Amino acid sequence: MNTQPKINLLVMDIWSDYAFFRRGYTTTSPLTYPFPPRTTISGLLGCIMGMDYNEYYLKIENLFSTEKSLFSIRLMNPIKKIKINQNLIDTKTAKYQDILKLGGPLEYTRTQIPFEYLKEPKYRIFIWLKDENLFNKLCKMIEHHESIYTPYLGLASFIANFKYIGIYEAERLKIEESNVDKGVEIESVVLAEHMIKYENGKEYQRVRMPRTMKSDRSVRDTIDLIYERNGKPITILSGEYYYLKEYKGNVVLF
């Protein structure tokens, strides 16, 4: 965890028509996370900056560790899910000639599976990277709407667009005991360890997601997050958060 009292955060929006962030424990009926996990955000940044497959996984335990990177995410659109049946081809047994045929062997080499997708997803992402050169490179590319590889939200067919919002100084603060009853409004998702003031008219949900990965693509550890399904702010009564003065908002980084 970063211990600096003040840091600079890059803020950007990203959206698409659909998104799919597969929950790793689902198989026959793939389900999606409501927003990109921390590991997906780091992969998205690597995509924009042009890191190839091997380079990214060699650097993931260094550049995107919790000591050298912090992220946060805000829901800009309500979470909407849709299920679509897809025909999957058994690539181990199906032959190219069979796939080209209408009927016949094709009927025995495909399986129809319902996939859960996110509809009209839009997120605001807050980014801090300890590597200043990498951070400055990313800021410049986002500001000029540049990317080396095409960004997408989960699947290559879900091409994403993005927009530069700004770079803001963020100050790390902690809720004092004297302010516990009042609390602080957070516009991002929050950690499950925060004490939350549950309010009427809001839909709170909890999700466990991968936090960091190893270079072999296995999950190193997970994190529990709380979010409001419609993107409304969450009031926390304890814990640390970051205040962005010029942005005029509070976020929790993880």
PLY file of the C-alpha trace (Angstrom):
ply
format ascii 1.0
element vertex 254
property float x
property float y
property float z
element edge 253
property int vertex1
property int vertex2
end_header
0.00 0.00 0.00
1.26 3.48 -0.86
2.28 5.53 2.19
2.70 8.92 0.51
0.28 11.54 1.92
-0.22 13.10 -1.52
-0.10 11.54 -4.99
-1.16 12.45 -8.53
-4.02 10.47 -10.04
-4.83 10.10 -13.71
-8.60 10.09 -14.23
-10.15 8.64 -17.39
-13.51 7.34 -18.59
-13.88 4.14 -20.58
-17.01 2.61 -22.09
-18.38 0.17 -24.65
-21.68 -1.29 -25.83
-21.02 -4.51 -23.92
-18.43 -5.94 -21.52
-17.50 -9.31 -20.07
-15.16 -9.81 -17.11
-15.34 -13.53 -16.49
-15.61 -14.85 -12.97
-12.91 -17.51 -12.93
-14.92 -20.01 -10.91
-17.74 -20.23 -13.49
-17.51 -22.81 -16.29
-20.66 -24.09 -18.01
-22.54 -20.79 -17.61
-19.95 -17.96 -17.69
-20.82 -15.04 -15.39
-19.29 -11.58 -15.37
-17.99 -9.28 -12.66
-19.92 -5.97 -12.51
-16.78 -3.94 -13.29
-13.20 -4.75 -14.31
-11.05 -6.30 -11.57
-7.77 -4.66 -10.66
-5.91 -7.22 -12.80
-8.06 -6.31 -15.82
-7.37 -2.59 -15.34
-3.62 -3.20 -15.35
-4.00 -5.31 -18.51
-6.00 -2.53 -20.16
-3.25 -0.02 -19.39
-0.63 -2.41 -20.75
-2.71 -2.72 -23.93
-2.91 1.06 -24.37
0.83 1.48 -23.79
1.73 -1.31 -26.22
3.09 -4.02 -23.91
3.10 -7.31 -25.75
1.89 -10.53 -24.13
5.26 -11.71 -22.82
6.43 -8.26 -21.71
3.25 -7.62 -19.74
3.35 -10.86 -17.76
7.05 -10.43 -17.02
6.33 -6.98 -15.55
2.96 -7.60 -13.88
4.45 -8.57 -10.51
6.65 -5.48 -10.54
4.99 -2.51 -12.26
1.44 -3.42 -11.23
2.01 -4.72 -7.71
0.02 -3.13 -4.88
3.19 -1.31 -3.76
3.72 0.28 -7.18
0.19 0.89 -8.46
-3.17 1.92 -7.07
-6.53 2.00 -8.83
-10.10 2.93 -8.14
-13.25 2.73 -10.21
-16.55 4.58 -10.31
-19.70 3.29 -11.99
-20.88 5.91 -14.48
-23.84 3.84 -15.67
-26.08 1.47 -13.68
-25.09 -2.19 -13.81
-27.26 -3.88 -16.45
-26.80 -7.55 -17.33
-28.07 -9.54 -20.28
-27.78 -13.23 -21.16
-27.02 -14.27 -24.74
-26.76 -17.85 -25.98
-23.61 -18.49 -28.00
-22.54 -21.44 -30.12
-19.11 -22.67 -29.05
-17.03 -24.93 -31.27
-15.13 -27.87 -29.78
-11.75 -26.97 -31.26
-10.17 -30.24 -30.11
-12.46 -32.51 -32.12
-13.94 -30.26 -34.82
-12.22 -30.10 -38.21
-12.12 -27.04 -40.42
-13.98 -28.89 -43.18
-16.73 -29.87 -40.75
-17.22 -26.28 -39.59
-17.73 -25.12 -43.17
-20.54 -27.60 -43.77
-24.19 -26.83 -43.11
-25.56 -29.54 -40.85
-23.91 -32.94 -40.63
-20.83 -33.16 -38.39
-21.20 -29.51 -37.31
-24.13 -30.51 -35.14
-21.82 -32.69 -33.07
-18.98 -30.19 -32.68
-20.80 -27.21 -31.20
-22.38 -26.44 -27.86
-24.78 -23.63 -27.04
-23.85 -21.83 -23.81
-25.61 -18.84 -22.15
-23.14 -16.00 -21.48
-23.84 -13.18 -19.04
-22.78 -9.79 -20.42
-22.82 -6.22 -19.13
-24.87 -3.84 -21.26
-23.79 -0.22 -21.88
-21.00 -0.26 -19.28
-19.17 2.97 -18.52
-16.54 3.46 -15.84
-14.37 6.24 -14.46
-10.94 4.89 -13.54
-8.46 6.54 -11.14
-4.83 5.52 -11.66
-1.55 5.94 -9.77
1.71 4.37 -10.93
4.91 4.65 -8.93
7.02 4.48 -12.08
6.98 8.15 -13.12
8.13 7.51 -16.69
5.40 4.95 -17.22
2.82 7.19 -15.55
3.77 10.21 -17.69
3.69 8.09 -20.85
0.21 6.82 -19.98
-1.09 10.31 -19.15
0.16 11.69 -22.46
-1.39 8.84 -24.46
-4.76 9.10 -22.73
-4.82 12.89 -23.10
-4.16 12.62 -26.85
-6.53 9.65 -27.23
-3.75 7.34 -28.39
-3.28 3.60 -27.89
-0.84 1.08 -29.36
-3.25 -1.84 -29.22
-7.03 -1.56 -29.45
-8.56 -1.39 -25.95
-11.54 -3.58 -25.18
-13.65 -4.53 -22.16
-13.06 -8.20 -21.49
-13.50 -9.62 -24.99
-11.81 -8.44 -28.18
-15.21 -7.96 -29.83
-16.18 -5.39 -27.16
-13.99 -2.55 -28.44
-13.87 0.33 -25.96
-13.59 4.08 -26.26
-11.92 6.25 -23.63
-11.67 9.89 -22.62
-9.12 11.90 -20.66
-10.64 13.65 -17.63
-7.54 15.08 -15.99
-4.65 14.68 -13.55
-5.48 15.59 -9.96
-3.55 15.76 -6.72
-5.03 13.39 -4.16
-4.48 13.63 -0.41
-4.69 10.53 1.76
-7.02 11.11 4.69
-8.53 9.05 7.48
-11.90 9.44 9.12
-11.42 10.66 12.68
-13.46 9.29 15.54
-15.14 12.68 15.94
-16.59 12.39 12.41
-17.71 8.77 12.57
-21.41 9.63 12.88
-21.32 11.94 9.85
-19.09 9.89 7.57
-17.62 10.74 4.17
-19.25 10.28 0.76
-17.16 8.16 -1.61
-17.99 8.14 -5.32
-15.95 5.02 -6.12
-16.34 1.44 -5.00
-15.08 0.89 -1.44
-13.32 -1.86 0.48
-15.50 -4.32 2.37
-13.45 -3.55 5.49
-14.89 -0.02 5.59
-17.77 0.62 7.96
-20.65 1.73 5.74
-23.67 3.88 6.44
-26.46 2.08 4.61
-29.02 4.50 3.21
-32.53 4.05 1.82
-32.88 4.13 -1.96
-29.45 2.62 -2.62
-28.62 -0.92 -3.76
-25.44 -2.18 -2.13
-23.70 -5.28 -3.40
-20.51 -7.07 -2.47
-18.09 -8.84 -4.79
-14.82 -10.73 -4.36
-12.34 -10.15 -7.19
-8.72 -10.96 -8.06
-6.40 -8.25 -6.78
-2.99 -9.25 -8.13
-1.67 -11.97 -10.44
1.59 -13.86 -10.77
3.60 -13.94 -13.97
2.09 -17.37 -14.78
-1.39 -15.77 -14.82
-2.51 -17.44 -11.59
-4.27 -15.32 -8.96
-1.98 -14.22 -6.12
-4.69 -12.78 -3.85
-8.24 -11.44 -3.88
-10.07 -8.40 -2.57
-13.64 -7.81 -1.34
-15.33 -4.65 -2.60
-18.70 -2.95 -1.99
-20.46 -0.99 -4.74
-23.79 0.72 -5.30
-25.45 -0.84 -8.35
-26.63 2.48 -9.83
-23.36 4.32 -9.25
-24.60 6.41 -6.32
-22.02 7.52 -3.71
-21.36 5.33 -0.67
-20.94 6.89 2.77
-18.17 5.32 4.83
-17.82 5.74 8.58
-14.27 4.45 9.02
-11.00 3.88 7.22
-8.77 5.75 4.76
-9.69 7.48 1.52
-8.24 10.01 -0.93
-9.58 13.53 -1.41
-9.15 15.13 -4.87
-9.45 18.85 -4.20
-9.69 20.21 -7.76
-11.80 17.26 -8.85
-13.97 17.81 -5.76
-14.50 14.20 -4.86
-13.38 11.32 -2.63
-12.27 7.85 -3.75
-10.93 4.69 -2.16
-7.82 3.31 -3.87
-6.93 -0.37 -3.85
0 1
1 2
2 3
3 4
4 5
5 6
6 7
7 8
8 9
9 10
10 11
11 12
12 13
13 14
14 15
15 16
16 17
17 18
18 19
19 20
20 21
21 22
22 23
23 24
24 25
25 26
26 27
27 28
28 29
29 30
30 31
31 32
32 33
33 34
34 35
35 36
36 37
37 38
38 39
39 40
40 41
41 42
42 43
43 44
44 45
45 46
46 47
47 48
48 49
49 50
50 51
51 52
52 53
53 54
54 55
55 56
56 57
57 58
58 59
59 60
60 61
61 62
62 63
63 64
64 65
65 66
66 67
67 68
68 69
69 70
70 71
71 72
72 73
73 74
74 75
75 76
76 77
77 78
78 79
79 80
80 81
81 82
82 83
83 84
84 85
85 86
86 87
87 88
88 89
89 90
90 91
91 92
92 93
93 94
94 95
95 96
96 97
97 98
98 99
99 100
100 101
101 102
102 103
103 104
104 105
105 106
106 107
107 108
108 109
109 110
110 111
111 112
112 113
113 114
114 115
115 116
116 117
117 118
118 119
119 120
120 121
121 122
122 123
123 124
124 125
125 126
126 127
127 128
128 129
129 130
130 131
131 132
132 133
133 134
134 135
135 136
136 137
137 138
138 139
139 140
140 141
141 142
142 143
143 144
144 145
145 146
146 147
147 148
148 149
149 150
150 151
151 152
152 153
153 154
154 155
155 156
156 157
157 158
158 159
159 160
160 161
161 162
162 163
163 164
164 165
165 166
166 167
167 168
168 169
169 170
170 171
171 172
172 173
173 174
174 175
175 176
176 177
177 178
178 179
179 180
180 181
181 182
182 183
183 184
184 185
185 186
186 187
187 188
188 189
189 190
190 191
191 192
192 193
193 194
194 195
195 196
196 197
197 198
198 199
199 200
200 201
201 202
202 203
203 204
204 205
205 206
206 207
207 208
208 209
209 210
210 211
211 212
212 213
213 214
214 215
215 216
216 217
217 218
218 219
219 220
220 221
221 222
222 223
223 224
224 225
225 226
226 227
227 228
228 229
229 230
230 231
231 232
232 233
233 234
234 235
235 236
236 237
237 238
238 239
239 240
240 241
241 242
242 243
243 244
244 245
245 246
246 247
247 248
248 249
249 250
250 251
251 252
252 253
